[in-house]
Structure formats: structure tokens, C-alpha cells
């Protein structure tokens, strides 16, 4: 969680956290979670492999919503605004031990199509 989601230096903080030795040699994605000015929650993601900010992250959304629910700052189901500006919805059952039966809802889009033919 961060105080100002828009002000997070995601390239610097994300890169440093993504490669923290405690995460092992492969590292991990890093999600920043914050309350939005108009209410609700938002998230930004620094993604390993991409090595930069991505527009959305499904597993990150589930993790962020779980943090909100398990710390008592909100209840599931919960909507999160992603860097793309679109919403991801997370539902599930939050209990003391974690979140069970988490589900993710969001928009799906075809963004690229390719046809690979016989290359001789």
C-alpha cells in the first residue's frame, strides 16, 4: 500500500523490489495499491519479464483486493482501477487465514492476431 498511487516512482521502486534477493533468483511482480481521490481503490504493477509497468495484472488484482479485505479496509467484492483506467473486479470469501474461492472479472480484448503459414 502507498499513500499516493500516482506519485509512486514505479520504474525505480518496482525494479528494486522485483529483484529483492528474498524473492529468489526469478524475482516477482510488484503491485502498488492505493486509495483513489474519489473513493475506491487503484493499483499499478511493475511486471517481471516486461521489466516495466503494465496496464493490468489479474493475479496482482486478486492480491491487492485480498490485502484490502484482510486488513479491514474494505470488503469483497471489490473493484480496482488499473493503470489502463479499466476496472478489475475481485470477489471471494475473506477469512482470518486468507481469501478463498477468489474470482476475477474484467474486460477481455483481442489486441493482436497473427496467421503463421508454411515458411520454406
N, CA, C and O of each residue as an XYZ file, in Angstrom:
480
protein
N       0.827     -1.208      0.000
C       0.000      0.000      0.000
C       0.867      1.267      0.000
O       1.905      1.328      0.659
N       0.418      2.264     -0.748
C       1.137      3.543     -0.828
C       0.157      4.678     -0.564
O      -1.050      4.532     -0.754
N       0.697      5.813     -0.122
C      -0.152      6.972      0.173
C      -0.674      7.643     -1.083
O      -1.825      8.078     -1.120
N       0.162      7.734     -2.120
C      -0.222      8.415     -3.357
C       0.142      7.536     -4.537
O       1.296      7.506     -4.965
N      -0.832      6.828     -5.058
C      -0.615      5.857     -6.132
C      -0.016      6.490     -7.376
O       0.847      5.899     -8.024
N      -0.471      7.685     -7.709
C       0.015      8.343     -8.926
C       1.454      8.832     -8.802
O       2.145      8.989     -9.808
N       1.906      9.071     -7.575
C       3.247      9.614     -7.363
C       4.325      8.539     -7.210
O       5.507      8.869     -7.112
N       3.946      7.285     -7.187
C       4.920      6.208     -6.997
C       5.897      6.190     -8.180
O       5.469      6.119     -9.332
N       7.200      6.253     -7.903
C       8.187      6.121     -8.978
C       8.297      4.641     -9.353
O       9.221      3.945     -8.934
N       7.336      4.181    -10.148
C       7.167      2.745    -10.359
C       8.377      2.082    -11.005
O       8.686      0.937    -10.676
N       9.061      2.754    -11.898
C      10.230      2.138    -12.530
C      11.340      1.906    -11.505
O      11.949      0.836    -11.487
N      11.603      2.878    -10.671
C      12.676      2.738     -9.691
C      12.281      1.797     -8.544
O      13.006      0.849     -8.243
N      11.135      2.060     -7.908
C      10.694      1.239     -6.769
C      10.355     -0.177     -7.214
O      10.714     -1.152     -6.554
N       9.658     -0.276     -8.346
C       9.277     -1.596     -8.845
C      10.476     -2.455     -9.182
O      10.529     -3.630     -8.818
N      11.444     -1.869     -9.881
C      12.648     -2.618    -10.261
C      13.403     -3.090     -9.021
O      13.843     -4.239     -8.963
N      13.556     -2.213     -8.034
C      14.290     -2.576     -6.822
C      13.566     -3.698     -6.058
O      14.203     -4.659     -5.626
N      12.270     -3.582     -5.894
C      11.518     -4.591     -5.147
C      11.416     -5.904     -5.919
O      11.489     -6.975     -5.318
N      11.253     -5.840     -7.218
C      11.108     -7.013     -8.068
C      12.322     -7.923     -7.972
O      12.196     -9.144     -8.072
N      13.493     -7.337     -7.781
C      14.744     -8.089     -7.747
C      15.273     -8.330     -6.337
O      16.417     -8.754     -6.179
N      14.473     -8.072     -5.317
C      14.927     -8.271     -3.945
C      15.374     -9.720     -3.763
O      14.647    -10.637     -4.144
N      16.563     -9.944     -3.186
C      17.085    -11.302     -3.009
C      16.143    -12.234     -2.243
O      16.188    -13.447     -2.447
N      15.305    -11.701     -1.377
C      14.372    -12.532     -0.616
C      13.359    -13.234     -1.523
O      12.734    -14.212     -1.113
N      13.196    -12.739     -2.751
C      12.221    -13.310     -3.678
C      12.807    -14.419     -4.544
O      12.106    -14.989     -5.380
N      14.081    -14.724     -4.350
C      14.721    -15.781     -5.142
C      15.223    -15.246     -6.467
O      15.041    -14.069     -6.777
N      15.852    -16.107     -7.248
C      16.504    -15.662     -8.483
C      15.542    -15.141     -9.555
O      15.936    -14.321    -10.384
N      14.306    -15.598     -9.548
C      13.355    -15.158    -10.569
C      12.653    -13.857    -10.221
O      12.059    -13.222    -11.093
N      12.713    -13.451     -8.952
C      12.025    -12.227     -8.544
C      10.515    -12.396     -8.601
O      10.011    -13.520     -8.609
N       9.793    -11.281     -8.640
C       8.332    -11.319     -8.637
C       7.767    -10.031     -9.218
O       8.474     -9.029     -9.335
N       6.502    -10.065     -9.578
C       5.803     -8.839     -9.941
C       5.617     -8.006     -8.681
O       5.567     -8.543     -7.575
N       5.516     -6.698     -8.853
C       5.323     -5.799     -7.715
C       4.070     -4.978     -7.980
O       3.942     -4.334     -9.021
N       3.155     -5.011     -7.028
C       1.907     -4.260     -7.153
C       1.852     -3.168     -6.108
O       2.157     -3.392     -4.937
N       1.459     -1.983     -6.544
C       1.280     -0.839     -5.653
C      -0.218     -0.591     -5.560
O      -0.908     -0.548     -6.578
N      -0.715     -0.431     -4.352
C      -2.134     -0.304     -4.066
C      -2.371      1.015     -3.354
O      -1.624      1.368     -2.441
N      -3.399      1.749     -3.756
C      -3.707      2.993     -3.079
C      -5.166      3.374     -3.194
O      -5.855      2.979     -4.134
N      -5.631      4.150     -2.223
C      -6.998      4.681     -2.294
C      -7.018      5.819     -3.296
O      -6.077      6.608     -3.377
N      -8.088      5.896     -4.050
C      -8.238      6.937     -5.063
C      -8.897      8.161     -4.456
O      -9.644      8.059     -3.482
N      -8.617      9.318     -5.038
C      -9.141     10.583     -4.513
C     -10.668     10.571     -4.422
O     -11.226     11.079     -3.449
N     -11.336     10.015     -5.393
C     -12.793      9.998     -5.394
C     -13.385      8.809     -4.662
O     -14.589      8.569     -4.745
N     -12.554      8.059     -3.946
C     -13.002      6.842     -3.284
C     -12.628      5.634     -4.116
O     -12.277      5.766     -5.289
N     -12.699      4.507     -3.543
C     -12.325      3.277     -4.232
C     -10.826      3.043     -4.169
O     -10.092      3.760     -3.489
N     -10.388      2.022     -4.894
C      -9.001      1.590     -4.856
C      -8.420      1.490     -6.263
O      -9.128      1.209     -7.230
N      -7.132      1.725     -6.348
C      -6.421      1.588     -7.612
C      -5.154      0.796     -7.414
O      -4.673      0.634     -6.292
N      -4.614      0.304     -8.515
C      -3.378     -0.462     -8.459
C      -2.505     -0.158     -9.670
O      -2.998      0.185    -10.744
N      -1.212     -0.291     -9.472
C      -0.239     -0.191    -10.559
C       0.720     -1.363    -10.402
O       1.022     -1.778     -9.283
N       1.196     -1.894    -11.518
C       2.015     -3.100    -11.486
C       3.313     -2.926    -12.254
O       3.315     -2.472    -13.398
N       4.415     -3.290    -11.616
C       5.714     -3.448    -12.279
C       5.857     -4.949    -12.501
O       5.887     -5.726    -11.546
N       5.945     -5.350    -13.765
C       5.916     -6.774    -14.080
C       7.271     -7.300    -14.518
O       7.925     -6.742    -15.400
N       7.673     -8.395    -13.874
C       8.925     -9.044    -14.253
C       8.785     -9.593    -15.668
O       7.685     -9.938    -16.100
N       9.874     -9.671    -16.369
C       9.824    -10.110    -17.761
C       9.589     -8.928    -18.681
O      10.318     -8.731    -19.653
N       8.575     -8.148    -18.372
C       8.328     -6.897    -19.095
C       9.359     -5.867    -18.649
O       9.837     -5.052    -19.438
N       9.685     -5.930    -17.362
C      10.617     -5.006    -16.704
C      10.143     -3.560    -16.823
O      10.910     -2.636    -17.095
N       8.853     -3.418    -16.607
C       8.249     -2.099    -16.620
C       6.805     -2.187    -16.158
O       6.328     -3.249    -15.758
N       6.118     -1.056    -16.218
C       4.719     -1.014    -15.801
C       3.828     -1.630    -16.871
O       4.003     -1.379    -18.063
N       2.874     -2.438    -16.430
C       1.878     -2.999    -17.338
C       0.523     -2.360    -17.044
O       0.321     -1.772    -15.982
N      -0.395     -2.480    -17.988
C      -1.688     -1.819    -17.857
C      -2.629     -2.508    -16.867
O      -3.547     -1.875    -16.344
N      -2.409     -3.790    -16.609
C      -3.247     -4.517    -15.658
C      -2.548     -5.818    -15.299
O      -1.662     -6.276    -16.020
N      -2.953     -6.411    -14.178
C      -2.377     -7.683    -13.725
C      -3.452     -8.408    -12.922
O      -3.834     -7.964    -11.839
N      -3.933     -9.517    -13.456
C      -5.003    -10.248    -12.790
C      -4.620    -10.803    -11.439
O      -5.355    -10.621    -10.468
N      -3.478    -11.481    -11.353
C      -3.060    -12.027    -10.065
C      -2.751    -10.904     -9.083
O      -2.992    -11.035     -7.883
N      -2.216     -9.799     -9.599
C      -1.949     -8.644     -8.744
C      -3.240     -8.044     -8.207
O      -3.290     -7.601     -7.059
N      -4.286     -8.027     -9.031
C      -5.578     -7.502     -8.589
C      -6.145     -8.350     -7.461
O      -6.670     -7.816     -6.484
N      -6.040     -9.672     -7.592
C      -6.520    -10.557     -6.532
C      -5.712    -10.319     -5.256
O      -6.274    -10.265     -4.162
N      -4.396    -10.179     -5.400
C      -3.549     -9.925     -4.230
C      -3.908     -8.596     -3.570
O      -4.037     -8.530     -2.348
N      -4.072     -7.541     -4.362
C      -4.398     -6.221     -3.810
C      -5.753     -6.222     -3.122
O      -5.888     -5.685     -2.022
N      -6.758     -6.815     -3.752
C      -8.083     -6.876     -3.140
C      -8.038     -7.683     -1.846
O      -8.734     -7.360     -0.884
N      -7.223     -8.728     -1.824
C      -7.080     -9.541     -0.618
C      -6.475     -8.719      0.518
O      -6.905     -8.831      1.666
N      -5.482     -7.895      0.200
C      -4.872     -7.029      1.215
C      -5.918     -6.077      1.788
O      -6.009     -5.907      3.004
N      -6.708     -5.455      0.910
C      -7.748     -4.527      1.370
C      -8.715     -5.245      2.312
O      -9.034     -4.738      3.388
N      -9.180     -6.429      1.901
C     -10.165     -7.158      2.704
C      -9.572     -7.676      4.014
O     -10.202     -7.566      5.065
N      -8.377     -8.234      3.956
C      -7.796     -8.868      5.146
C      -7.274     -7.866      6.165
O      -7.085     -8.214      7.331
N      -7.034     -6.617      5.740
C      -6.608     -5.582      6.686
C      -7.783     -4.763      7.200
O      -7.597     -3.827      7.978
N      -8.989     -5.112      6.770
C     -10.178     -4.435      7.256
C     -10.450     -3.079      6.616
O     -11.233     -2.294      7.150
N      -9.821     -2.792      5.487
C     -10.022     -1.511      4.809
C     -11.119     -1.556      3.745
O     -11.399     -0.548      3.096
N     -11.725     -2.696      3.570
C     -12.787     -2.848      2.589
C     -13.298     -4.271      2.623
O     -12.804     -5.109      3.377
N     -14.290     -4.530      1.799
C     -14.905     -5.859      1.744
C     -14.944     -6.345      0.309
O     -15.023     -5.555     -0.631
N     -14.886     -7.647      0.159
C     -15.079     -8.255     -1.158
C     -16.564     -8.429     -1.385
O     -17.283     -8.730     -0.432
N     -17.060     -8.257     -2.594
C     -16.332     -7.968     -3.825
C     -15.816     -6.523     -3.854
O     -16.369     -5.625     -3.219
N     -14.742     -6.344     -4.611
C     -14.062     -5.057     -4.670
C     -13.651     -4.765     -6.105
O     -13.221     -5.658     -6.836
N     -13.787     -3.510     -6.497
C     -13.343     -3.067     -7.823
C     -12.024     -2.322     -7.679
O     -11.857     -1.518     -6.762
N     -11.093     -2.585     -8.580
C      -9.794     -1.908     -8.593
C      -9.588     -1.249     -9.946
O      -9.773     -1.888    -10.982
N      -9.208      0.015     -9.947
C      -8.866      0.697    -11.206
C      -7.418      0.354    -11.537
O      -6.534      0.482    -10.690
N      -7.183     -0.076    -12.754
C      -5.832     -0.427    -13.190
C      -5.197      0.755    -13.911
O      -5.850      1.773    -14.140
N      -3.928      0.619    -14.268
C      -3.225      1.682    -14.985
C      -3.872      1.979    -16.332
O      -3.719      3.082    -16.856
N      -4.589      1.017    -16.900
C      -5.286      1.239    -18.172
C      -6.508      2.132    -17.995
O      -7.061      2.640    -18.970
N      -6.925      2.321    -16.739
C      -8.142      3.076    -16.457
C      -9.359      2.182    -16.358
O     -10.432      2.635    -15.959
N      -9.208      0.916    -16.715
C     -10.320     -0.022    -16.634
C     -10.364     -0.667    -15.250
O      -9.387     -0.647    -14.502
N     -11.513     -1.231    -14.938
C     -11.732     -1.849    -13.630
C     -11.545     -3.354    -13.695
O     -11.906     -3.987    -14.687
N     -10.981     -3.925    -12.643
C     -10.973     -5.367    -12.437
C     -11.747     -5.619    -11.153
O     -11.518     -4.959    -10.140
N     -12.659     -6.571    -11.201
C     -13.458     -6.910    -10.032
C     -12.953     -8.196     -9.398
O     -12.683     -9.176    -10.092
N     -12.830     -8.188     -8.099
C     -12.375     -9.370     -7.366
C     -13.431     -9.721     -6.326
O     -13.887     -8.860     -5.573
N     -13.810    -10.984     -6.293
C     -14.751    -11.484     -5.293
C     -14.116    -12.687     -4.616
O     -13.129    -13.237     -5.104
N     -14.677    -13.084     -3.511
C     -14.179    -14.238     -2.769
C     -14.636    -14.143     -1.338
O     -15.396    -13.249     -0.967
N     -14.168    -15.064     -0.547
C     -14.530    -15.121      0.866
C     -13.292    -14.836      1.700
O     -12.387    -15.668      1.766
N     -13.238    -13.666      2.343
C     -12.097    -13.282      3.183
C     -12.303    -13.821      4.589
O     -13.332    -13.581      5.220
N     -11.306    -14.552      5.066
C     -11.326    -15.106      6.422
C      -9.987    -14.817      7.073
O      -9.079    -14.299      6.422
N      -9.857    -15.137      8.319
C      -8.613    -14.893      9.047
C      -7.409    -15.530      8.351
O      -6.321    -14.955      8.372
N      -7.575    -16.691      7.742
C      -6.463    -17.392      7.107
C      -6.172    -16.950      5.688
O      -5.172    -17.380      5.113
N      -7.004    -16.111      5.103
C      -6.789    -15.670      3.727
C      -8.093    -15.509      2.983
O      -9.160    -15.393      3.585
N      -7.995    -15.502      1.673
C      -9.169    -15.359      0.803
C      -9.376    -16.681      0.077
O      -8.461    -17.199     -0.563
N     -10.586    -17.223      0.183
C     -10.926    -18.471     -0.504
C     -11.800    -18.173     -1.708
O     -12.520    -17.175     -1.746
N     -11.721    -19.053     -2.680
C     -12.559    -19.014     -3.873
C     -12.530    -17.650     -4.556
O     -13.572    -17.104     -4.918
N     -11.346    -17.117     -4.725
C     -11.217    -15.811     -5.381
C     -11.594    -15.923     -6.850
O     -11.223    -16.878     -7.533
N     -12.333    -14.938     -7.317
C     -12.669    -14.845     -8.733
C     -12.297    -13.459     -9.236
O     -12.294    -12.486     -8.482
N     -11.988    -13.392    -10.510
C     -11.570    -12.145    -11.151
C     -12.495    -11.876    -12.319
O     -12.814    -12.779    -13.093
N     -12.925    -10.630    -12.443
C     -13.792    -10.221    -13.539
C     -13.203     -8.978    -14.177
O     -12.762     -8.059    -13.487
N     -13.200     -8.958    -15.495
C     -12.715     -7.784    -16.208
C     -12.923     -7.936    -17.699
O     -13.372     -8.974    -18.185
N     -12.591     -6.895    -18.397
C     -12.777     -6.865    -19.836
C     -11.712     -7.717    -20.531
O     -10.546     -7.715    -20.138
N     -12.126     -8.430    -21.552
C     -11.188     -9.159    -22.403
C     -11.220     -8.546    -23.796
O     -12.291     -8.205    -24.299
N     -10.068     -8.404    -24.416
C      -9.983     -7.796    -25.749
C      -8.971     -8.523    -26.594
O      -7.912     -8.918    -26.105
N      -9.283     -8.701    -27.846
C      -8.314     -9.185    -28.806
C      -7.470     -7.986    -29.222
O      -7.991     -7.014    -29.771
N      -6.175     -8.055    -28.962
C      -5.307     -6.926    -29.290
C      -4.326     -7.250    -30.406
O      -3.648     -6.358    -30.916
N      -4.245     -8.519    -30.789
C      -3.331     -8.894    -31.853
C      -3.786    -10.220    -32.441
O      -4.243    -11.103    -31.715
N      -3.664    -10.358    -33.733
C      -3.982    -11.611    -34.402
C      -2.910    -11.848    -35.446
O      -2.530    -10.937    -36.181
N      -2.430    -13.062    -35.504
C      -1.409    -13.421    -36.487
C      -1.741    -14.769    -37.105
O      -2.330    -15.636    -36.461
N      -1.366    -14.925    -38.321
C      -1.513    -16.196    -39.008
C      -0.115    -16.598    -39.460
O       0.554    -15.872    -40.195
N       0.303    -17.758    -39.009
C       1.622    -18.256    -39.378
C       1.431    -19.334    -40.431
O       0.753    -20.334    -40.197
N       2.029    -19.124    -41.577
C       1.913    -20.082    -42.663
C       3.172    -20.920    -42.775
O       4.084    -20.825    -41.953
N       3.198    -21.719    -43.782
C       4.347    -22.569    -44.050
C       5.489    -21.702    -44.573
O       5.376    -21.055    -45.614
N       6.576    -21.706    -43.834
C       7.736    -20.907    -44.218
C       8.756    -21.865    -44.839
O       9.251    -22.766    -44.163
N       9.073    -21.671    -46.133
C      10.039    -22.557    -46.801
C      11.314    -21.830    -47.108
O      12.239    -22.417    -47.669
